[in-house]
Amino acid sequence: MNTPESHGRDTAQNPSTKHVTHGRTKWVFIGFLALAAGLLIAEHRAHLLGALPWLIVLACPLMHLFMHRGHSHGGHDHHERERK
């Protein structure tokens, strides 16, 4: 008998069906993302290339801000405290 309850048990007992569906879904999603990225790049190439110099200039202070965060630039005496 094919009731909704038995159908749920069939997929629970057969994990390979779930794995195949997950694999297909992943590849379809990757294909969709590749197509969307290609279309966005093709249609907006002039905008992206025009903003590129400003993005490089903006990257400098952002990298400085985020890369020096863990250096504790407060008092510069942390090496002296470690020696004691």
Buried (B, 14 or more C-beta within 10 A) or exposed (E): EEEEEEEEEEEEEEEEEEEEEEEEEEEEEEEEEEEEEEEEEEEEEEEEEEEEEEEEEEEEEEEEEEEEEEEEEEEEEEEEEEEE
